[in-house]
Structure formats: C-alpha cells, structure tokens
C-alpha cells in the first residue's frame, strides 16, 4: 500500500489519458458543458491544474504550502473557485500548456519525496503515496466529467486500484460532510477489478459489506454516477446507507448525478 513509484507511474498514465481527451479540441469545444452544473471542459482542466500545482508545492516547498493554506480565509472551496478564475479565461492553448507544466512539475515533486516522509496537506500531513492516490481520484473524477461531456466511454485498467484503496481509507468523508457520526463498525469491501481479479479490503467477517465492480465503485465514491445505475451492492443497513453518501473527497458532497442520467 506504500509503493510511491507505482502510484506515480499510474497517475502519470491516467493524467496522460485525460490530456488526450482535450489535446485536439477546438477553442469552442473547451466550453462544452459537463455534467457538473456550471462547469465546462475548461473548468474541469483548470481544477486539475490547481490540484497539481498545490500538490507540487506541498512536495517541493512544504513551508510555502503551509503559508498558502494559512492565508485561505474563505476555506479551500473558495480557494478553488478563485483559482479557476485565474485559469478559465486563458485561451485553450495556454490552459493546455499550463496543465501540462503543472501536472509534470507536481508529479516530479511527489516522486522526489521519500516514501516514509510526510508532506503537508489541507487537514493532516500525508505520505506521498496517499497524496498521489488522492490525485488519482481527482483525475478519475474530473476526467470522467470531461469524457461524459465529449461522449467518450473510458476504458478502465487496474490502475484504479489506488482509487479503490484510497476510498476505503477515507470511508468516513461522506459522514463528515453531512455532520454525521461515522459508525465504529468496520466494513468489508470486495470489488471486481477491470482485469477480473478480486480486490478485498477490511475484515473478512464484517457484517457490513460492499461488493461489485471496482470501476462502478470509483464512480460511486467520486459521485459521478448514481448508485442505482451501478453494479455496487450493500449487505447490512449501515453499508446500504453508506452507498447514499459515499464520497472520496473532503468538503461539500456536491449535487451528484441523477438516476438514469447516463446511458452507460
């Protein structure tokens, strides 16, 4: 669970696939609306630019990162919105160049941090492996919005194991976002990988269980599909309730997606 080299390689590959989605778009196509209300393709890539920029800052200049977070008087959500304003008015060619530069710099900085060293982050310091897994989740989520906007069906690989494991690790985010007390009881997660293998997390004898497609599980926890449209199933009342609130990121849950909103 701590192979930083492996997750950096997988994050690089996932980011490259998102790059390929937008590299050939016209200026007008960058303004295509995505399923996230009010966000175009341009907003989605701008968000990823910001995420990679602050991840790179955290890894390469931790003191500067801490100073930056202390200056966020309006909180992280406000900082994201302010950052978008700094990017979304760029011509597509400029935004694409900034995306590539910040992505590559962030990846390089994370890869340079020793695996046993913590880097500062928004709430608690994290190992570089965990921060890279969070980056995988961001790329998966916002890349899915771009793909949906462009009518592209993503072909998933076992690289998403990092996202599945990270999402299990942060199981309680959905409760915290709604000011609910997380249950003390542990869950068992059994997910079928894109390659057909089984990924298991949590106690084997847990009464609360979540099973199904690993890809669909990642779509659930990033709130890019409604649970009713996914091959993800719960055993136990607590696990079933969790499927309604699951999210792999801190902060407001967002609007999510409607049942039947997508054809596939």
Residue frames as qw, qx, qy, qz and C-alpha x, y, z in Angstrom:
[[0.000, 0.881, 0.472, 0.000, 0.00, 0.00, 0.00],
 [0.255, -0.869, 0.081, 0.417, 3.02, 2.32, 0.02],
 [0.655, 0.108, 0.457, 0.592, 4.54, 1.87, -3.45],
 [0.086, 0.783, 0.056, -0.613, 5.01, 5.53, -4.35],
 [0.105, -0.346, 0.674, 0.644, 6.85, 4.67, -7.57],
 [0.147, 0.303, 0.907, 0.252, 3.96, 2.55, -8.80],
 [0.112, 0.775, 0.561, -0.269, 1.22, 5.05, -8.00],
 [0.017, -0.694, 0.198, 0.692, 3.19, 7.91, -9.58],
 [0.110, -0.120, 0.803, 0.574, 3.55, 5.85, -12.77],
 [0.094, 0.515, 0.847, 0.094, -0.17, 5.10, -12.77],
 [0.030, 0.806, 0.307, -0.505, -1.10, 8.71, -12.02],
 [0.081, -0.485, 0.467, 0.735, 1.13, 9.81, -14.91],
 [0.087, 0.140, 0.881, 0.443, -0.67, 7.41, -17.24],
 [0.058, 0.684, 0.709, -0.160, -4.14, 8.47, -16.07],
 [0.013, -0.760, -0.046, 0.649, -3.28, 12.15, -16.49],
 [0.104, -0.277, 0.658, 0.692, -1.96, 11.45, -19.98],
 [0.109, 0.415, 0.871, 0.239, -5.29, 9.88, -20.93],
 [0.036, 0.821, 0.432, -0.371, -7.14, 12.99, -19.77],
 [0.118, -0.586, 0.334, 0.729, -4.67, 15.08, -21.76],
 [0.152, 0.037, 0.824, 0.545, -5.50, 13.02, -24.85],
 [0.133, 0.658, 0.735, -0.098, -9.20, 13.79, -24.37],
 [0.041, 0.911, 0.228, -0.341, -8.66, 17.54, -24.67],
 [0.449, -0.393, 0.393, 0.699, -5.49, 17.97, -26.72],
 [0.226, 0.175, 0.661, 0.694, -7.29, 18.13, -30.06],
 [0.069, 0.745, 0.634, -0.199, -10.32, 20.19, -29.01],
 [0.228, 0.603, 0.229, 0.730, -11.19, 23.46, -30.71],
 [0.026, 0.163, -0.360, 0.918, -11.49, 26.64, -28.67],
 [0.590, -0.233, -0.134, -0.762, -15.29, 26.31, -28.75],
 [0.797, -0.143, -0.579, -0.094, -15.19, 22.66, -27.63],
 [0.362, 0.084, -0.630, 0.682, -13.32, 23.67, -24.48],
 [0.301, -0.095, 0.264, -0.911, -16.53, 25.46, -23.50],
 [0.570, -0.195, -0.710, -0.363, -18.66, 22.30, -23.78],
 [0.576, -0.504, 0.274, -0.583, -20.82, 21.95, -20.63],
 [0.316, 0.154, -0.923, 0.154, -20.02, 18.96, -18.41],
 [0.518, -0.496, -0.680, -0.153, -22.38, 17.14, -16.03],
 [0.384, -0.386, -0.448, 0.709, -21.09, 19.31, -13.16],
 [0.108, 0.889, 0.441, 0.054, -23.51, 22.28, -13.13],
 [0.033, -0.987, 0.073, 0.137, -21.83, 25.45, -14.33],
 [0.452, -0.571, 0.581, 0.364, -18.58, 23.71, -15.24],
 [0.721, 0.622, -0.210, -0.222, -17.29, 23.37, -18.79],
 [0.924, 0.149, -0.128, 0.329, -14.41, 21.22, -20.01],
 [0.307, 0.664, -0.262, 0.629, -12.27, 24.30, -19.42],
 [0.516, -0.662, 0.255, -0.480, -13.30, 24.40, -15.73],
 [0.979, -0.201, 0.029, -0.015, -12.51, 20.72, -15.26],
 [0.781, 0.315, -0.169, 0.512, -8.97, 21.03, -16.60],
 [0.016, 0.723, -0.239, 0.649, -8.43, 24.28, -14.71],
 [0.752, -0.569, 0.148, -0.299, -9.36, 22.48, -11.49],
 [0.968, -0.036, -0.010, 0.250, -6.81, 19.76, -12.20],
 [0.464, 0.610, -0.213, 0.606, -4.15, 22.39, -12.92],
 [0.327, -0.722, 0.254, -0.554, -4.77, 23.87, -9.49],
 [0.917, -0.367, 0.100, -0.118, -4.72, 20.49, -7.74],
 [0.883, 0.189, -0.079, 0.423, -1.40, 19.50, -9.33],
 [0.227, 0.717, -0.214, 0.624, 0.03, 22.93, -8.59],
 [0.488, -0.684, 0.297, -0.453, -0.70, 22.75, -4.87],
 [0.982, -0.171, 0.058, 0.056, 0.38, 19.09, -4.68],
 [0.723, 0.425, -0.150, 0.524, 3.69, 20.06, -6.25],
 [0.061, -0.749, 0.255, -0.608, 4.04, 22.98, -3.87],
 [0.795, -0.525, 0.155, -0.261, 3.37, 20.71, -0.89],
 [0.971, -0.004, 0.030, 0.238, 6.01, 18.22, -2.00],
 [0.645, 0.429, -0.066, 0.630, 8.70, 20.65, -3.16],
 [0.095, 0.398, -0.253, 0.877, 8.13, 23.66, -0.90],
 [0.413, -0.491, -0.762, 0.088, 6.28, 22.49, 2.22],
 [0.220, -0.408, -0.368, 0.806, 6.81, 25.73, 4.12],
 [0.153, 0.073, -0.295, -0.940, 5.34, 27.74, 1.25],
 [0.388, -0.329, -0.772, -0.381, 2.39, 25.34, 1.10],
 [0.353, -0.496, -0.668, 0.427, 1.69, 25.78, 4.82],
 [0.070, -0.318, -0.097, 0.940, 1.86, 29.56, 4.43],
 [0.245, -0.091, -0.560, -0.786, -0.54, 29.37, 1.48],
 [0.403, -0.436, -0.794, -0.132, -3.10, 27.30, 3.38],
 [0.278, -0.461, -0.510, 0.671, -2.97, 29.65, 6.36],
 [0.039, 0.210, -0.123, -0.969, -3.89, 32.51, 4.03],
 [0.207, -0.298, -0.780, -0.509, -7.08, 30.79, 2.82],
 [0.206, 0.012, 0.459, -0.864, -9.51, 32.92, 4.79],
 [0.673, 0.108, -0.072, -0.728, -12.51, 31.66, 2.85],
 [0.798, -0.087, 0.579, -0.145, -11.56, 27.98, 3.04],
 [0.408, -0.175, 0.763, 0.470, -10.46, 25.53, 0.38],
 [0.418, 0.604, 0.668, 0.117, -13.62, 25.74, -1.72],
 [0.118, 0.957, 0.076, -0.253, -13.20, 29.49, -2.04],
 [0.292, -0.622, 0.562, 0.460, -9.57, 28.98, -2.98],
 [0.486, 0.179, 0.788, 0.334, -10.56, 26.55, -5.73],
 [0.321, 0.821, 0.473, 0.003, -13.09, 28.99, -7.14],
 [0.061, -0.917, 0.185, 0.348, -10.57, 31.81, -7.04],
 [0.420, -0.366, 0.699, 0.448, -8.00, 29.62, -8.76],
 [0.515, 0.476, 0.685, 0.196, -10.45, 28.76, -11.53],
 [0.209, 0.949, 0.162, -0.175, -10.77, 32.44, -12.31],
 [0.244, -0.737, 0.485, 0.403, -7.03, 32.52, -12.83],
 [0.369, -0.155, 0.837, 0.373, -7.23, 29.80, -15.50],
 [0.470, 0.498, 0.728, -0.028, -10.59, 29.67, -17.24],
 [0.311, 0.886, 0.081, -0.334, -10.12, 32.92, -19.15],
 [0.285, -0.502, 0.653, 0.490, -6.95, 31.64, -20.82],
 [0.650, 0.421, -0.422, -0.471, -7.07, 30.65, -24.48],
 [0.986, -0.083, 0.042, -0.138, -7.27, 26.87, -24.77],
 [0.758, 0.444, -0.334, 0.342, -3.68, 26.59, -25.98],
 [0.018, 0.614, -0.489, 0.619, -2.42, 28.49, -22.95],
 [0.741, -0.378, 0.298, -0.467, -4.53, 26.49, -20.50],
 [0.983, 0.134, -0.125, 0.012, -3.33, 23.24, -22.08],
 [0.525, 0.533, -0.442, 0.494, 0.28, 24.38, -21.69],
 [0.285, -0.557, 0.458, -0.631, -0.30, 25.34, -18.05],
 [0.925, -0.187, 0.093, -0.318, -2.00, 22.00, -17.37],
 [0.904, 0.261, -0.265, 0.211, 0.96, 20.08, -18.76],
 [0.285, 0.584, -0.465, 0.602, 3.52, 22.18, -16.91],
 [0.474, -0.484, 0.413, -0.609, 1.81, 21.97, -13.50],
 [0.976, -0.053, -0.028, -0.211, 0.99, 18.28, -13.96],
 [0.809, 0.339, -0.354, 0.323, 4.58, 17.36, -14.80],
 [0.088, 0.573, -0.481, 0.658, 6.03, 19.55, -12.04],
 [0.687, -0.403, 0.266, -0.543, 3.65, 18.10, -9.47],
 [0.990, 0.045, -0.125, -0.042, 4.42, 14.53, -10.47],
 [0.609, 0.466, -0.428, 0.478, 8.16, 15.18, -10.38],
 [0.176, -0.567, 0.443, -0.672, 7.94, 16.79, -6.93],
 [0.852, -0.289, 0.167, -0.404, 5.86, 13.96, -5.47],
 [0.942, 0.205, -0.239, 0.113, 8.19, 11.34, -6.92],
 [0.403, 0.560, -0.468, 0.552, 11.16, 13.03, -5.24],
 [0.492, -0.571, 0.345, -0.559, 9.73, 12.74, -1.71],
 [0.134, 0.214, -0.953, 0.164, 10.96, 9.69, 0.26],
 [0.520, -0.326, -0.686, -0.390, 8.14, 7.25, 0.87],
 [0.527, -0.436, -0.638, 0.354, 8.48, 7.43, 4.65],
 [0.163, -0.103, -0.166, 0.967, 8.31, 11.22, 4.75],
 [0.136, 0.721, 0.651, -0.195, 5.09, 13.19, 5.29],
 [0.179, 0.241, 0.249, 0.921, 4.10, 16.22, 3.26],
 [0.189, 0.295, 0.455, -0.819, 1.69, 18.90, 4.49],
 [0.035, -0.379, -0.751, -0.540, -1.84, 18.83, 3.16],
 [0.246, -0.542, -0.241, -0.766, -5.16, 20.56, 3.78],
 [0.714, -0.606, -0.066, -0.346, -6.05, 18.90, 7.10],
 [0.783, -0.510, 0.338, 0.109, -3.32, 16.43, 8.06],
 [0.050, 0.648, -0.690, -0.319, 0.17, 15.69, 6.70],
 [0.939, 0.208, 0.143, -0.234, 0.17, 12.72, 4.32],
 [0.610, -0.252, 0.616, 0.429, 2.67, 10.22, 2.93],
 [0.182, 0.427, -0.460, -0.757, 3.39, 10.96, -0.75],
 [0.002, -0.126, -0.958, -0.257, 1.72, 7.66, -1.68],
 [0.093, 0.603, 0.727, -0.315, -1.60, 8.73, -0.17],
 [0.136, 0.669, -0.001, -0.731, -1.41, 12.18, -1.75],
 [0.095, 0.260, -0.735, -0.619, -0.75, 10.58, -5.13],
 [0.036, 0.350, 0.935, 0.040, -3.78, 8.30, -4.61],
 [0.133, 0.701, 0.423, -0.559, -5.85, 11.41, -3.90],
 [0.116, 0.526, -0.404, -0.740, -4.52, 12.82, -7.16],
 [0.006, 0.060, 0.931, 0.359, -5.64, 9.65, -8.94],
 [0.101, 0.583, 0.758, -0.273, -9.13, 10.19, -7.52],
 [0.128, 0.700, 0.056, -0.700, -9.17, 13.81, -8.77],
 [0.087, 0.352, -0.672, -0.646, -8.01, 12.82, -12.25],
 [0.057, 0.260, 0.956, 0.119, -10.56, 10.00, -12.39],
 [0.120, 0.660, 0.608, -0.426, -13.44, 12.24, -11.32],
 [0.177, 0.737, -0.049, -0.650, -12.75, 15.28, -13.44],
 [0.005, -0.271, 0.797, 0.540, -11.57, 13.20, -16.36],
 [0.167, 0.388, 0.906, 0.007, -14.91, 11.37, -16.22],
 [0.203, 0.752, 0.340, -0.526, -16.76, 14.69, -16.42],
 [0.108, 0.583, -0.468, -0.655, -14.72, 15.63, -19.49],
 [0.073, -0.020, 0.944, 0.322, -15.36, 12.23, -21.08],
 [0.209, 0.564, 0.765, -0.230, -19.10, 12.50, -20.40],
 [0.189, 0.743, 0.051, -0.640, -19.19, 15.98, -21.92],
 [0.169, 0.526, -0.620, -0.556, -17.47, 14.72, -25.06],
 [0.893, 0.165, -0.006, -0.419, -19.43, 11.47, -25.29],
 [0.447, 0.494, -0.742, 0.073, -16.36, 9.28, -24.76],
 [0.915, -0.361, -0.083, -0.161, -16.51, 5.93, -22.96],
 [0.088, -0.746, 0.645, -0.141, -13.40, 5.48, -20.81],
 [0.891, 0.058, -0.451, 0.010, -11.68, 2.10, -20.81],
 [0.483, -0.770, 0.335, -0.249, -10.54, 1.44, -17.27],
 [0.659, 0.328, -0.641, 0.215, -7.49, -0.52, -16.16],
 [0.741, -0.437, -0.454, 0.231, -6.31, -1.94, -12.85],
 [0.291, 0.304, -0.235, 0.876, -4.70, 1.44, -12.16],
 [0.427, -0.573, -0.132, -0.687, -7.95, 2.31, -10.40],
 [0.735, -0.317, -0.554, 0.229, -6.96, 0.02, -7.51],
 [0.326, 0.062, -0.333, 0.883, -5.25, 3.07, -6.00],
 [0.330, -0.312, -0.093, -0.886, -8.57, 4.93, -6.03],
 [0.747, -0.357, -0.492, -0.268, -10.48, 2.00, -4.55],
 [0.667, -0.190, -0.517, 0.502, -7.99, 1.59, -1.72],
 [0.122, 0.147, -0.193, 0.962, -7.90, 5.31, -1.05],
 [0.478, -0.365, -0.266, -0.753, -11.70, 5.47, -0.96],
 [0.760, -0.364, -0.536, 0.042, -11.85, 2.68, 1.60],
 [0.497, -0.037, -0.398, 0.770, -9.27, 4.56, 3.66],
 [0.076, -0.025, 0.132, -0.988, -11.44, 7.71, 3.66],
 [0.177, -0.430, -0.866, -0.182, -14.76, 5.90, 4.11],
 [0.196, -0.623, -0.588, 0.477, -15.89, 8.44, 6.70],
 [0.128, -0.063, 0.179, 0.974, -15.67, 11.54, 4.48],
 [0.245, -0.424, -0.624, -0.609, -19.31, 11.18, 3.47],
 [0.464, -0.646, -0.576, 0.185, -20.43, 11.20, 7.08],
 [0.394, -0.397, -0.152, 0.815, -18.21, 14.15, 7.96],
 [0.061, 0.167, 0.390, 0.903, -19.52, 16.17, 5.00],
 [0.413, -0.518, -0.520, -0.539, -23.03, 15.82, 6.42],
 [0.231, -0.487, 0.483, -0.690, -22.14, 16.30, 10.09],
 [0.913, -0.205, -0.193, -0.294, -22.97, 12.67, 10.84],
 [0.473, -0.603, 0.635, -0.097, -21.13, 10.43, 13.28],
 [0.554, 0.370, -0.708, -0.236, -19.34, 7.64, 11.39],
 [0.930, -0.294, -0.065, -0.213, -20.09, 4.13, 12.65],
 [0.363, -0.665, 0.653, -0.006, -17.36, 2.40, 14.64],
 [0.857, 0.088, 0.508, -0.022, -18.13, -0.84, 12.83],
 [0.126, -0.466, 0.640, 0.597, -15.71, -1.71, 10.03],
 [0.775, 0.464, 0.051, -0.426, -16.90, -2.60, 6.53],
 [0.615, -0.113, 0.686, 0.371, -15.72, -5.32, 4.16],
 [0.459, 0.695, -0.166, -0.528, -15.20, -4.28, 0.53],
 [0.613, -0.034, 0.730, 0.300, -14.93, -6.89, -2.24],
 [0.394, 0.751, -0.061, -0.527, -14.50, -5.37, -5.69],
 [0.829, 0.259, 0.425, 0.256, -14.01, -6.92, -9.11],
 [0.252, -0.569, 0.333, 0.709, -11.08, -5.34, -10.94],
 [0.552, 0.623, -0.199, -0.518, -11.24, -4.41, -14.63],
 [0.257, 0.447, -0.839, -0.172, -8.92, -7.39, -15.27],
 [0.777, -0.172, -0.507, -0.332, -11.35, -9.71, -13.46],
 [0.459, 0.058, -0.724, 0.511, -9.41, -10.16, -10.22],
 [0.482, -0.750, -0.437, -0.117, -10.84, -9.59, -6.76],
 [0.215, 0.427, -0.384, 0.790, -9.72, -6.71, -4.55],
 [0.593, -0.604, -0.531, -0.035, -10.64, -7.09, -0.90],
 [0.117, 0.436, -0.373, 0.810, -10.36, -4.56, 1.93],
 [0.534, -0.417, 0.229, -0.699, -11.48, -4.79, 5.55],
 [0.394, -0.242, 0.836, -0.295, -12.23, -7.69, 7.92],
 [0.237, 0.003, -0.881, -0.410, -13.38, -10.89, 6.25],
 [0.177, -0.408, -0.880, 0.169, -16.04, -11.45, 8.91],
 [0.107, 0.146, 0.166, -0.969, -17.54, -7.93, 8.78],
 [0.314, 0.516, 0.769, -0.211, -21.35, -7.89, 8.73],
 [0.306, 0.841, 0.091, -0.436, -21.42, -4.66, 6.71],
 [0.599, -0.067, 0.612, 0.512, -20.28, -5.42, 3.16],
 [0.414, 0.747, -0.084, -0.514, -19.93, -3.58, -0.15],
 [0.611, -0.047, 0.710, 0.347, -19.44, -5.66, -3.29],
 [0.579, 0.749, 0.288, -0.145, -19.43, -5.18, -7.05],
 [0.681, 0.571, 0.081, 0.451, -17.49, -3.60, -9.90],
 [0.535, -0.401, -0.091, 0.738, -14.36, -1.67, -8.91],
 [0.174, 0.242, 0.329, 0.896, -14.94, 0.80, -11.74],
 [0.324, -0.669, -0.488, -0.458, -18.50, 1.40, -10.60],
 [0.601, -0.605, -0.354, 0.384, -17.29, 1.74, -7.01],
 [0.406, -0.160, 0.060, 0.898, -14.93, 4.52, -8.13],
 [0.073, -0.434, -0.440, -0.783, -17.78, 6.22, -10.00],
 [0.492, -0.692, -0.522, -0.078, -19.87, 5.98, -6.82],
 [0.576, -0.563, -0.238, 0.544, -17.30, 7.47, -4.43],
 [0.262, -0.072, 0.192, 0.943, -16.48, 10.30, -6.84],
 [0.304, 0.583, 0.510, -0.555, -20.24, 10.88, -7.19],
 [0.131, 0.345, -0.532, -0.762, -20.05, 10.68, -10.99],
 [0.442, -0.175, -0.747, -0.465, -22.89, 8.14, -11.17],
 [0.632, -0.364, 0.207, -0.652, -25.93, 7.47, -9.01],
 [0.333, -0.279, 0.881, -0.190, -25.84, 4.26, -7.01],
 [0.740, 0.308, 0.465, -0.377, -28.94, 2.95, -8.77],
 [0.680, 0.677, -0.204, -0.195, -27.06, 2.92, -12.08],
 [0.138, 0.669, -0.723, 0.104, -24.07, 0.98, -10.74],
 [0.869, -0.058, -0.491, -0.013, -23.06, -2.58, -10.08],
 [0.157, 0.324, -0.647, 0.672, -22.31, -1.86, -6.43],
 [0.663, -0.449, -0.488, -0.346, -24.29, -3.61, -3.70],
 [0.146, -0.496, 0.570, -0.639, -24.55, -3.48, 0.08],
 [0.659, -0.325, -0.679, -0.012, -25.19, -6.08, 2.74],
 [0.414, -0.388, -0.513, 0.644, -26.21, -4.58, 6.07],
 [0.005, 0.912, 0.409, -0.038, -28.10, -1.43, 6.97],
 [0.311, -0.788, 0.154, 0.508, -25.02, 0.70, 7.60],
 [0.412, -0.130, 0.627, 0.648, -23.39, -0.31, 4.33],
 [0.237, 0.627, 0.668, 0.323, -26.60, 0.40, 2.44],
 [0.104, -0.946, -0.218, 0.214, -26.85, 3.86, 4.00],
 [0.431, -0.557, 0.354, 0.616, -23.21, 4.49, 3.13],
 [0.450, 0.275, 0.643, 0.555, -23.88, 3.93, -0.57],
 [0.100, 0.883, 0.440, 0.129, -26.13, 7.01, -0.46],
 [0.197, -0.974, 0.065, 0.092, -23.45, 9.28, 0.99],
 [0.829, -0.154, 0.227, 0.487, -20.16, 7.77, -0.16],
 [0.368, 0.917, -0.091, 0.121, -17.54, 10.29, -1.28],
 [0.860, -0.066, -0.060, 0.502, -13.76, 10.12, -1.52],
 [0.319, 0.437, -0.059, 0.839, -13.08, 13.82, -1.04],
 [0.207, -0.401, -0.550, 0.703, -13.46, 16.27, 1.82],
 [0.111, 0.171, -0.043, -0.978, -15.94, 19.09, 1.86],
 [0.618, 0.289, 0.215, -0.699, -19.42, 19.52, 0.39],
 [0.642, 0.115, 0.754, 0.082, -20.79, 16.50, -1.44],
 [0.103, 0.226, -0.516, -0.820, -21.95, 18.49, -4.43],
 [0.668, 0.167, -0.014, -0.725, -25.04, 17.82, -6.47],
 [0.519, -0.072, 0.852, 0.020, -24.04, 14.33, -7.59],
 [0.211, 0.105, -0.693, -0.682, -25.78, 12.68, -10.53],
 [0.695, 0.041, 0.181, -0.694, -29.39, 11.65, -11.13],
 [0.608, 0.029, 0.794, 0.004, -30.53, 8.04, -11.62],
 [0.620, 0.536, 0.556, 0.144, -30.66, 7.27, -15.32],
 [0.056, 0.883, -0.110, -0.454, -28.77, 10.44, -16.28],
 [0.057, 0.581, -0.706, -0.401, -26.35, 8.47, -18.45],
 [0.857, 0.238, -0.224, -0.398, -26.99, 5.75, -21.00],
 [0.888, 0.120, -0.399, 0.195, -23.96, 3.70, -19.95]]
